[in-house]
């Protein structure tokens, strides 16, 4: 288990780099973030909590049932580190996160400086499109560019995608700036986009290209069914 290794040294910043991808699970690291496929439902719930506040939902537009609406639970999750004691945590949160071979990829982000849950990254393998968000305590620190750079790396060097795309609302200058700093450039795309909660927004699109590209062992397992 990934965090069994990390926990032994969690008092020593920065966090150790995880091992290679395997068995459909991926890890990506940047200077300030460690990203990995969730291992437990707690990992996934904390990733969702990171983007469940009103400021994030202004841009993300998730449906009500897709967010952690209770402020106290949300704040409690975002004070946690994956290697912390499980005392007081509902047992259902500790159940294994089940991979969906047909679904998109989701990686939970952890801050390397403090070890706390810090956000999430998503990749639609079919469309080659990424999305992501940071927790309130992780915003305004330049980590958005690292998050999107990790998304480009996931697409190019884990899944062999020549081009990785991302979209955001036209007025979301923070997201546009982070994408630009991550090496994304403007791209063509539909001028209007409908969020999951039904809101329609003015959209702007970006792409990140790389050659050559590679596939990691975990991605090959999904492709071949091995």
N, C-alpha and C positions, 0 to 999 in steps of 0.2 A: 504494500500500500504506500502510495507516494508520501503521505504526511507522516507515516511512521519514521521515515528517514529524516524528514525536515524537523520533526519535533525535538530530536536529540540536540539540535543546534539552534533552536529558535531564539535563544538569547544572544546569538552572534549575528549581527547584521553584516552583509545582506543575507537573505535566505539562500541556501544551497541550490544549485541548478538541478532540476529533476533529471531522471534518466531518460533514455530514448523512448520514442513512441512505440506502443505495442498493443495488440489485442483491441484495436479500434479506438484506443485512447491516445490523445495528443497532448503534448506540452510545448509551449512557446515561452520564451523569456526575453525581456528587454531590460534596460538599465533600471527601471523602476517598478516593473510588473512581472509577476509570474502567472502564467495562464495555463490551465489544464482542464481536461474533460472532467466534469464532476464525478466524484466517487460515491457520494451519498446524496440523499434528498436535501440534507442541510446545506450542502454546497450549492445546489440548484436554488433553493429558497433564498439563500443569502445573495446570490447573483441577481435574482429577481428583485429583492428588497433594495438593492443598490440603485435601481432605476424606478422605484415606485413612488417617490415623492412628487409633489405637484410641479416643481420646476422641471424635472426630467420628463414628466408625462405631458407637459406642454408640447414637447417635441416628439415624444415616442408614440403617444396616443394608443396605449394598450387598452383592451377591454377591462372592465371592472374586476372580473374574476381572474384576470391574469396578473394582478399586482398584489403586493402585501399592503393592504389598506390600513391596518392598525398601526398607528404611529409608534406605539410602545414596542410592539413586536419587531417592527422594522428597525428601530434604533438599537434594540437588543441584538438583533442579528448582525448589524454592522459594527458592533463593538467586538464581535467575536473574531478569533483567528482559527483557521482549520485545525491547528494542533492543540487547541484548548481542551480542558476537561469537559466530558460529556455530562457532568452532573447537572440535573435539572432540565436537560433537553428532552423533549418528548421522544420516545423510542421510534415513532414512525419517521421522525426526521433523520434518523440514523440508518434507515434502510438503504440498500444499494440503489444507486442511480442506474437505471437500465438503458443501455444503448439502443437506439432505433436506427438500424441499417438504412432505412428508407428516408429518414428524416434529415434535417440539417444539422450542422455541428454547432454546439454551444460550449464555450469555454468560460469558466469562472476565473476572474482576475483577482489576484492578491497583491497587496502592496509589499514590495521587498523591504521597505524601510521599517514598517511596523507590523507586518504579517497579517493585517486585517483584510477581510473581504473588501474589495475595492471596485468591483464592477463585473461586466460580462462582455463577451464577444460572440457574435453569431456569424455563421457562414452558410449560405444556401449554395450547396455544391453544384446544383444543376444550373442555376442562374449566374453563378460566380459573383454573388453579391454579399457584402458584409454589412453588419450593423453592430452597434455597441453603445455602452453607456458606462459612466463612472458614478460611484457613490458620492454623496455631498462632500464628505471629508477628503475625497481624492480629486475634486475639481479645482481648477485654477492653479495647477502645479505643473502643467505641461505634459500630463500623462495621457491626454486625449490623443496627441500625435503618436505616442508609443502604442496605445491601444490599436489605432488604425494601422500602424506599421506592422504590428503583430498579426492583424487580419490579412494584410497583404502577404506576409510571410507564410501564414497558414495556407492561403490559397495557392501560392506559387510553389513552395518547397515541400508541402505535405500532400497536396491534391493535384499538383501538376497543371494548374490553371495558368494559361498565358496572360489573361487579363482578369483583374479583380475590380469590381464596381462597387460604388457606394452612392447613396442619395441622401439629401437632407433638405430641410425647408430653406427657401431662399433667404429668409431673415435670420437664420441661425448662424450668425457670424462666427461663434466659437467653434462649431462643428466644421464649418468650411475652412477656417484657419488651421484646425488640427489636421484635416485631410491634406491640405496643401503642405504642411510641415512634414507629413508622413510620406510625401512623394507622389501624391495623387494629383492628377491634372484634370481640368474641365473636360467633360464628355457629353455627347448627345444623350438625351433621354426625354421621357414624356414630361411636359411642363406642369402637369397636375398629377397628384398622387393621393390615393385614399388610404388613410391610416386605419388601423384595426378597429378603432372605436367609431369609424364612419366619417370622421372629419376629412375634408378635402383640402389639400394644401398646395401652394406653389412650390414646385420642386426644382432642385438643381442637382446635377449629376457629375460624378468624378470617376476616373479609372486609374488603375495602377498596372503597369505592364512589366514583364520580366522575361528574360531569356538567357540561358536555358532554364527550364523548370524541372522539378523532380517530384517524386511521390515517396512518402515515407512508408515504412513497413505497415503501420496501422491503416493507412489509406489503401494499400494493396490488399489487405485482408478484407476490407469492405468490398473492393472491386471483384475479387476472385472468390469470395465466400470461404476462404481458407480458415 
